[in-house]
Amino acid sequence: MPFLSLFISLMITAIWGLNFVVIKYCLVETKPLSLCVLRFFLSSIPFIFFVKRPKTPFWLLSLYGIVMFVIQFGLLFLGLYLGMPAGLASLLLQIQVFFSLFIGIFVFQEKIRLWNILGCLISFFGIGIVIAHLDSSISIKGLLPIIGTAACASLGNLITKKMGNVNSVSLVTWGSFIAWPLLLVLCLLIDGPDTLLHTLFDLELDFWIGVGYITYLSTIVAYGAWSWLVANNPLKAVTPFTLLTPIFALIGGTLFLEESLPPWKLVATLFVLSGLAINLFGNHFFKSSAPVRVEFD
């Protein structure tokens, strides 16, 4: 991989990892739905006037916006708001890979191989370590929305696969445009107008810098750069860098949010990322492994 591609890959994963830290910081000042409204309003306006709609049926685009942006990000922000540490949230979201694997098996009748099973077992052992350490600081209330976020991400992958080859910037812009009015209605009904007004007019500059990071740097810049990477490098060279996202989130949470980093978090991270690595690259090490058929009557 050329040095420029290597540098951009590291930059993107650092931006995505620290995004969890910034979201957590912003949620100290406001509630999840208010932050969601701002994030997706600013992701779509004014870009919606300059970006063509994706070449996909509007109902499918709407479904994508609702699942990926209204439900997924609503759950992510809620989980962080309810106490899930930024680093652990980023780590747990990686199990979307296995939700996607299960969808492939059950929906598309794809073949599963032994390394997929091994990767699942190792990663879910790491998740078990996290669950075993649920306490007042890491509550089940914060954990469940994050698991739901991972499931929504997998459903979003299914919807994206149904769409076929669409422009990612166009998809994000139009999906955001569909999402923010729905989020606004939910925000007004659940949190009330006072919360949104407080968010808009009473918060300091550091909050708005955080909103800018979440909206522009993490979404438009990072996803645009990722699209360039995928177009100019082999997927097998680019994909492994996504495993660094939780590492940057854990380090960022420790440095900027004073989140604890006890040994059990490091062990859980090792198991989860090792399982993901086996699932992604097992075909290079277990080439003789026969597929395991999963049949349903």
C-alpha positions in Angstrom: 0.0 0.0 0.0 1.4 3.5 -0.9 2.4 5.7 2.0 -0.4 8.2 1.2 -3.1 5.4 1.4 -1.6 4.2 4.6 -1.6 7.6 6.1 -5.3 8.3 5.0 -6.3 4.8 6.4 -4.9 5.6 9.8 -6.4 9.1 9.7 -9.9 7.8 8.9 -9.9 5.1 11.7 -8.6 7.7 14.2 -11.4 10.1 13.2 -14.0 7.3 13.5 -12.7 6.1 16.8 -12.5 9.6 18.3 -16.0 10.3 17.0 -17.4 8.2 19.9 -15.5 10.3 22.3 -16.9 13.5 20.8 -20.4 12.2 20.8 -20.1 11.3 24.5 -18.7 14.7 25.3 -21.6 16.4 23.5 -24.2 14.3 25.3 -23.1 15.9 28.6 -24.7 19.1 27.3 -27.8 17.8 25.6 -30.0 14.8 25.0 -29.6 12.1 22.4 -32.6 13.1 20.1 -31.6 16.8 20.0 -28.0 15.8 19.0 -29.4 13.5 16.4 -31.6 16.2 14.9 -28.6 18.6 14.6 -26.3 15.9 13.2 -28.6 14.9 10.4 -30.0 18.3 9.6 -26.5 19.6 9.1 -25.5 16.5 7.1 -28.3 17.2 4.6 -28.7 21.0 4.5 -27.5 22.6 2.2 -25.9 19.6 0.5 -29.3 18.2 -0.6 -29.6 21.0 -3.1 -26.3 20.0 -4.8 -26.2 16.2 -4.6 -28.4 14.1 -6.8 -30.7 11.5 -5.3 -29.3 8.0 -5.3 -30.6 5.9 -8.2 -32.7 3.6 -6.0 -36.5 3.4 -5.3 -37.6 6.1 -2.8 -39.2 3.5 -0.5 -35.8 1.7 -0.2 -34.0 5.0 0.4 -36.5 5.9 3.1 -36.1 2.5 4.7 -32.3 3.1 4.7 -32.7 6.5 6.3 -35.0 5.2 9.0 -33.0 2.1 9.9 -29.5 3.5 9.6 -30.0 7.1 10.9 -33.2 7.3 12.9 -33.0 4.0 14.7 -29.3 3.1 14.6 -28.0 6.5 15.6 -30.8 7.1 18.0 -29.8 3.9 19.8 -26.1 4.7 19.7 -26.6 8.1 21.2 -29.0 6.7 23.8 -26.5 4.0 24.8 -23.7 6.6 25.3 -26.1 8.9 27.1 -27.1 6.1 29.5 -23.5 5.5 30.5 -21.8 3.2 28.0 -18.1 4.3 27.8 -17.1 5.5 24.4 -14.3 3.0 23.9 -16.5 0.0 24.8 -19.4 1.3 22.6 -17.0 1.3 19.6 -15.8 -2.2 20.5 -19.2 -3.7 20.9 -20.4 -2.2 17.6 -17.9 -4.4 15.8 -20.2 -7.4 16.3 -22.3 -6.0 13.5 -19.9 -8.2 11.3 -21.4 -11.3 12.9 -25.0 -10.0 12.6 -24.3 -9.5 8.9 -22.9 -13.0 8.8 -26.1 -14.4 10.3 -28.2 -12.4 7.9 -26.2 -13.8 5.0 -26.8 -17.4 6.2 -30.5 -17.0 7.0 -31.6 -14.6 4.2 -29.2 -15.4 1.3 -28.4 -19.0 2.2 -24.7 -18.2 2.1 -22.2 -20.8 3.2 -20.6 -20.6 6.6 -17.1 -22.0 7.1 -15.4 -23.2 10.2 -13.3 -20.1 10.7 -16.5 -18.0 10.7 -17.8 -20.2 13.6 -14.4 -19.9 15.4 -14.3 -16.1 14.9 -17.9 -15.8 16.3 -17.0 -17.9 19.4 -13.9 -16.0 20.2 -15.5 -12.5 19.7 -18.6 -13.4 21.8 -16.3 -14.7 24.5 -15.0 -11.1 24.6 -18.5 -9.8 24.7 -19.1 -12.1 27.6 -16.3 -10.5 29.5 -17.9 -7.1 29.1 -21.3 -8.4 30.3 -19.6 -10.0 33.3 -18.4 -6.6 34.3 -21.7 -4.7 34.1 -22.0 -2.5 37.2 -23.1 1.0 38.1 -20.7 2.5 35.6 -21.4 0.1 32.7 -25.1 -0.7 33.0 -27.4 -3.0 31.1 -29.4 0.1 30.1 -26.4 1.4 28.2 -25.4 -2.0 26.8 -28.7 -3.0 25.1 -29.0 0.1 22.9 -25.4 -0.5 21.7 -26.3 -4.1 20.8 -29.3 -2.8 19.0 -27.1 -0.3 17.1 -25.0 -3.2 15.8 -28.1 -5.1 14.7 -29.3 -2.0 12.8 -26.0 -1.6 11.1 -26.3 -5.1 9.8 -29.8 -4.4 8.6 -28.5 -1.3 6.9 -25.9 -3.5 5.1 -28.7 -5.7 3.9 -30.6 -2.7 2.6 -27.5 -1.3 0.9 -26.9 -4.7 -0.8 -30.5 -4.5 -2.1 -29.8 -1.1 -3.5 -26.8 -2.2 -5.5 -24.0 0.2 -6.5 -25.0 3.7 -5.3 -22.9 6.8 -4.5 -22.1 6.8 -0.8 -22.1 10.6 -0.4 -25.5 10.8 -2.1 -26.8 8.0 0.1 -25.7 9.7 3.3 -27.0 13.1 2.2 -30.4 11.9 1.2 -30.7 9.4 4.0 -30.0 12.3 6.5 -32.6 14.5 4.8 -35.2 11.7 5.3 -34.1 11.1 8.9 -34.0 14.6 10.5 -37.7 15.5 10.2 -38.6 12.2 11.9 -36.0 12.8 14.6 -37.3 16.3 15.1 -40.9 15.0 15.7 -39.6 12.4 18.2 -37.5 15.0 19.9 -40.4 17.4 20.3 -42.7 14.6 21.6 -40.3 12.9 23.9 -37.9 15.6 25.1 -40.1 18.7 24.5 -39.3 21.9 22.7 -37.4 23.4 25.6 -34.6 20.8 25.3 -34.1 21.6 21.6 -34.2 25.3 22.2 -31.6 25.0 25.0 -29.4 23.0 22.6 -29.7 25.6 19.8 -29.3 28.8 21.8 -27.7 28.1 25.2 -24.7 25.9 24.6 -21.1 27.1 24.3 -18.7 27.0 21.3 -17.0 23.7 22.3 -20.3 21.9 21.9 -20.7 23.3 18.4 -17.2 22.3 17.5 -18.1 18.8 18.6 -21.2 18.9 16.4 -19.1 20.0 13.5 -16.7 17.1 14.1 -19.6 14.6 14.2 -21.3 16.0 11.2 -18.6 17.0 8.8 -15.2 15.5 9.8 -16.5 12.0 10.8 -19.2 11.8 8.0 -18.4 13.8 4.9 -14.6 14.0 5.1 -14.0 10.5 6.5 -16.5 8.7 4.3 -15.4 10.6 1.2 -11.8 9.6 2.0 -12.8 6.0 2.6 -14.5 5.9 -0.8 -11.3 7.1 -2.4 -9.3 4.4 -0.6 -11.6 1.6 -1.7 -11.5 2.9 -5.3 -7.7 3.1 -5.4 -6.6 0.1 -3.2 -7.5 -3.6 -2.9 -10.2 -4.3 -0.3 -7.9 -6.8 1.4 -5.4 -4.0 2.1 -8.0 -1.4 3.3 -10.4 -3.5 5.3 -8.0 -4.5 8.2 -7.7 -0.8 9.2 -11.3 -0.7 10.4 -10.2 -3.0 13.3 -8.2 0.0 14.6 -11.3 2.1 15.2 -12.1 0.7 18.7 -8.4 1.1 19.6 -8.5 4.8 18.9 -11.8 5.0 20.8 -10.5 3.3 23.9 -7.3 5.5 23.9 -9.4 8.6 23.3 -11.9 7.8 26.0 -9.0 7.3 28.4 -7.2 10.5 27.5 -10.1 12.9 27.0 -13.0 11.5 29.1 -10.9 9.9 31.9 -12.6 6.5 31.2 -10.9 3.7 33.1 -8.9 1.1 31.1 -8.6 -1.9 33.5 -7.0 -5.2 32.3 -10.4 -6.8 31.6 -11.2 -4.2 28.9 -7.9 -5.0 27.2 -8.6 -8.7 27.3 -12.1 -8.2 26.0 -10.8 -6.0 23.2 -8.2 -8.7 22.3 -10.8 -11.4 22.0 -13.3 -9.4 20.1 -10.8 -8.1 17.5 -9.1 -11.5 17.2 -12.4 -13.1 16.4 -13.1 -10.4 13.8 -9.7 -10.8 12.3 -10.3 -14.6 12.0 -13.7 -14.0 10.4 -12.3 -11.5 7.9 -9.0 -13.3 7.0 -9.6 -16.9 7.9 -9.7 -17.9 4.3 -6.0 -17.2 4.0 -5.2 -19.5 6.9 -7.8 -22.3 6.5 -8.0 -22.7 2.8 -8.8 -26.4 3.0 -11.7 -25.9 5.3 -15.0 -27.1 3.8 -18.1 -25.0 4.1 -20.7 -25.8 6.7 -24.2 -26.0 5.3 -27.0 -24.5 7.3 -30.4 -25.8 6.0 -33.9 -24.9 7.2 -37.0 -26.9 6.7 
